[in-house]
């Protein structure tokens, strides 16, 4: 069944999800606040700042007017940075009220809101009136946009509290190169998606210092233990962290140079300042804000997250990467499964 879908956010991942939906035969409207980007997408069918040497479906139409993009749609997919999700959701709620429209809400954002420590589904639930939303779902998993552009076989998860809603989102995206599984553990999927970016920062930093596969495996394994520890404290299913949105997403984000969090960590390991790293990237690095939120949450809830704490200290100029590694390696011995 063809659906009308608005995708809010035309970065690498938002534009690629929009392209999948368009390739699947849906009526897709991709919104960006950047008029030059909208013009490029509509006239050249490219998005050169985010995905090089790729031509988008000619059926994908970009808009700079959010109301025009949302008018009459069945689904709205948010793929905007976590820290602006609330402000965008407020605007969407105003538009839906004016249009008197009721839609499925989906998001593909990977972060935790600063200060409130809210997951993105919680932010969306707070800002979009239940009168105007049928459901809230998340789509997440090991999915670098650059690989999806090449039709590399990609498997992800969509989660919602109601599995029927997740199955609806699954039906929109699934095709011969993009396979979607369902899950009803939206807490676990969102926390896994957000916190793996912290570990990716560390992985990039270690690589820049010349550390090899043993170190990478150690970081990812113990990092996943921290992600699971925090996630289960909120009621997440521990098995979710062994799945696509947990270990799967962690593997690709912590090993791929296409990951902006990995690239940011690499520059930090080279000794560059955080300000310079942010300037060099020119795109949002979700792991930076997520590290702060996770560090503060761990303190608040009394959860041991030494790797997260070490990366937080590096980001805040309290220690160098080498000193952070040294402190981690000289912690008191403990049992692996504690």
C-alpha positions in Angstrom: 0.0 0.0 0.0 1.4 3.4 -1.0 1.5 5.9 1.9 2.3 9.6 2.0 5.3 10.1 4.3 7.1 13.3 5.5 10.7 12.9 6.4 12.0 15.7 8.6 15.8 16.1 8.3 17.8 15.8 5.1 21.2 14.8 6.5 22.9 11.6 5.4 20.6 9.2 7.3 17.4 11.1 6.9 17.8 11.5 3.2 18.7 7.9 2.8 15.7 6.6 4.7 13.6 8.9 2.6 15.2 7.4 -0.5 14.4 3.9 0.6 10.7 4.8 1.2 10.6 6.5 -2.3 12.2 3.5 -3.9 9.5 1.3 -2.2 6.9 3.3 -4.1 5.7 5.7 -1.4 4.9 9.4 -1.8 7.8 10.9 0.1 8.3 14.5 1.1 11.8 15.3 2.5 11.9 18.5 4.5 15.0 20.6 5.1 15.3 24.2 6.5 18.1 24.8 4.0 16.7 26.1 0.8 19.9 25.4 -1.2 19.8 21.8 -0.2 16.1 21.5 -1.2 17.0 23.0 -4.6 19.9 20.6 -5.1 17.7 17.6 -4.2 14.9 18.6 -6.5 17.0 19.8 -9.5 20.0 17.5 -9.4 18.7 14.7 -7.1 21.9 14.9 -5.1 22.8 15.8 -1.5 26.5 16.3 -2.0 27.4 17.6 1.5 26.2 14.4 3.1 26.4 11.6 0.5 28.9 11.9 -2.3 28.4 10.5 -5.8 24.9 9.3 -5.2 21.7 10.0 -7.2 18.5 10.0 -5.3 15.2 8.7 -6.6 13.5 11.2 -8.9 10.3 10.4 -7.1 11.7 11.9 -3.9 10.5 15.6 -3.5 12.2 18.0 -1.1 10.5 20.9 0.7 11.6 23.9 2.7 8.0 24.6 3.9 7.3 22.2 6.7 3.5 22.6 6.6 3.5 21.8 2.9 5.6 18.7 3.5 3.3 17.5 6.2 -0.1 18.3 4.7 -2.1 15.1 4.1 0.6 12.6 5.1 0.0 9.3 6.9 3.4 9.1 8.6 6.0 11.6 9.8 9.6 10.4 10.3 11.9 12.6 12.4 15.6 12.3 11.6 16.9 15.5 13.1 19.6 15.9 15.8 18.4 14.8 19.2 18.9 18.2 20.8 16.5 19.9 18.3 13.9 17.2 18.3 11.7 18.9 20.9 11.6 22.2 19.1 10.8 20.5 15.7 8.1 18.4 17.4 6.5 21.5 18.9 6.3 23.0 15.4 4.9 19.7 14.0 2.2 19.7 16.7 1.1 23.2 15.7 0.9 22.2 12.1 -1.0 19.0 12.8 -3.5 20.9 14.9 -4.0 23.4 12.1 -4.5 20.6 9.6 -6.5 18.5 12.0 -4.4 15.5 10.9 -3.7 12.2 12.8 -0.4 10.4 11.8 2.0 7.7 12.7 5.2 9.2 14.3 8.5 7.5 13.6 12.0 8.6 14.5 15.5 7.6 13.5 17.4 9.9 15.8 20.1 8.5 18.0 20.6 10.5 21.2 19.4 11.5 24.6 18.1 15.0 25.4 20.3 17.1 27.6 19.2 18.1 31.1 15.9 16.1 30.9 17.7 12.8 29.9 14.6 11.9 27.9 14.7 9.4 25.0 13.4 10.7 21.7 10.1 8.8 21.9 9.5 10.4 25.3 10.2 13.9 23.8 7.8 13.2 20.9 5.1 11.9 23.2 5.4 15.1 25.4 5.2 17.5 22.4 2.8 15.9 20.0 -0.8 15.8 21.3 -2.2 12.2 21.4 -5.1 13.6 19.2 -2.7 14.0 16.3 -0.7 10.8 16.6 -1.7 7.2 16.2 1.6 5.7 17.3 5.3 6.4 18.1 8.0 4.1 16.7 11.8 4.1 16.3 13.9 2.6 13.6 17.5 1.8 14.4 20.4 -0.6 13.7 23.7 -1.1 12.0 23.2 1.1 9.0 25.8 3.6 7.7 24.0 5.7 5.1 27.0 5.4 2.7 26.6 1.7 2.6 22.8 1.8 2.2 23.4 4.1 -0.8 25.3 1.2 -2.4 22.4 -1.2 -1.6 24.6 -3.0 0.8 22.5 -5.6 2.6 21.3 -3.9 5.8 19.3 -5.2 8.7 17.7 -2.9 11.3 15.0 -3.0 14.0 11.8 -1.0 14.4 10.3 -0.8 17.9 7.1 0.4 19.4 5.2 -0.4 22.5 2.5 -1.9 20.3 4.0 -4.6 18.1 1.3 -3.9 15.4 2.6 -0.4 15.0 6.2 -1.7 14.6 4.9 -4.1 12.0 3.4 -1.2 10.1 6.7 0.6 10.0 8.4 -2.6 9.0 6.1 -2.9 5.9 7.0 0.6 4.8 10.8 0.0 4.7 11.5 -3.7 3.9 12.8 -4.5 0.5 15.5 -6.7 -1.2 18.5 -4.9 0.4 16.9 -3.4 3.5 15.5 -5.9 6.0 13.5 -4.8 9.0 12.8 -6.7 12.2 10.3 -5.7 14.9 10.7 -5.3 18.7 8.4 -4.0 21.4 11.3 -2.9 23.6 11.5 0.8 22.6 13.5 1.7 25.7 16.3 -0.8 24.9 16.4 0.1 21.2 16.6 3.8 21.9 19.2 3.5 24.6 21.4 1.2 22.5 21.2 3.5 19.5 22.2 6.5 21.6 24.9 5.1 23.8 26.9 3.2 21.1 28.0 6.6 19.9 30.0 7.1 23.1 31.9 3.8 22.5 32.5 4.9 18.9 34.2 8.0 20.1 36.6 5.9 22.2 37.2 3.4 19.3 38.3 6.2 16.9 40.6 7.6 19.6 42.2 4.2 20.2 42.7 3.6 16.5 44.5 7.0 16.1 46.9 5.9 18.8 47.8 2.7 17.0 45.9 0.2 19.1 44.8 -2.9 17.3 42.0 -5.6 17.2 42.5 -6.8 20.8 41.9 -3.3 22.1 38.9 -2.7 19.8 37.3 -5.9 21.0 37.9 -5.1 24.6 36.4 -1.6 24.3 33.3 -2.8 22.4 32.6 -5.7 24.8 33.0 -3.7 28.0 31.3 -0.7 26.4 28.3 -2.9 25.6 28.2 -4.0 29.2 27.9 -0.4 30.3 25.1 0.3 27.7 23.2 -2.8 28.9 23.7 -1.8 32.6 22.2 1.6 32.1 19.5 0.4 29.8 18.2 -2.4 32.0 18.0 0.1 34.9 15.3 1.8 32.9 13.5 -1.5 32.3 15.0 -2.5 28.9 15.1 -6.1 27.9 18.8 -7.2 28.2 18.4 -9.3 25.1 17.8 -6.2 23.0 21.5 -5.2 23.5 22.6 -8.5 21.9 20.5 -7.6 18.8 20.7 -5.3 15.8 20.1 -2.0 17.7 22.6 -3.1 20.4 25.7 -5.0 19.5 24.9 -4.7 15.8 24.9 -0.9 15.7 27.9 -0.8 18.1 30.0 -2.9 15.7 29.4 -0.8 12.6 29.7 2.6 14.4 32.8 1.7 16.4 34.6 0.2 13.4 33.7 2.3 10.4 35.5 5.4 9.2 32.1 6.5 7.8 30.9 7.0 11.4 31.1 10.6 12.3 31.5 9.7 16.0 34.4 7.4 15.1 36.0 10.2 13.0 35.5 12.6 15.9 37.2 10.2 18.3 40.1 9.7 15.9 40.8 13.5 15.9 40.6 13.6 19.7 43.1 10.9 19.8 45.4 13.0 17.6 45.3 15.7 20.3 42.9 18.1 18.6 40.7 20.2 20.8 37.0 19.4 21.0 36.1 22.8 19.5 38.4 22.1 16.5 36.9 18.6 16.1 33.4 20.0 16.0 34.4 22.7 13.5 36.2 20.1 11.3 33.3 17.8 11.2 30.7 20.4 10.1 27.9 18.0 11.2 26.3 17.1 14.5 28.3 14.6 16.6 25.6 13.0 18.7 28.1 11.1 20.9 29.3 14.3 22.5 26.0 15.3 24.0 25.1 11.7 24.7 28.3 11.2 26.7 27.4 14.0 29.0 23.8 12.8 29.5 24.9 9.2 30.1 27.7 10.2 32.5 25.2 12.3 34.5 22.6 9.5 34.5 25.1 7.0 35.7 26.0 9.2 38.6 22.4 9.9 39.4 21.4 6.2 39.3 24.6 4.8 40.9 25.6 2.8 37.8 29.3 1.9 37.2 30.2 3.2 33.7 34.0 3.6 33.7 34.5 3.9 29.9 31.8 6.5 29.6 33.3 8.4 32.5 36.7 8.2 30.9 35.4 9.6 27.6 33.5 12.3 29.4 36.7 13.4 31.1 38.5 13.5 27.8 35.8 15.6 26.2 35.9 18.0 29.1 39.7 18.4 29.1 40.1 16.7 32.5 42.5 14.1 31.1 44.3 13.2 27.9 43.3 10.1 26.0 46.5 8.3 27.1 45.9 9.1 30.7 42.3 8.0 30.4 43.5 4.6 29.1 46.0 4.3 31.9 43.4 5.0 34.5 41.0 2.4 33.1 43.7 -0.3 32.9 44.8 0.3 36.6 41.3 0.1 38.1 40.9 -2.5 40.8 40.2 -6.0 39.5 36.7 -7.2 39.4 34.5 -10.1 38.2 33.5 -9.9 34.5 29.8 -10.5 35.0 29.3 -8.0 37.9 
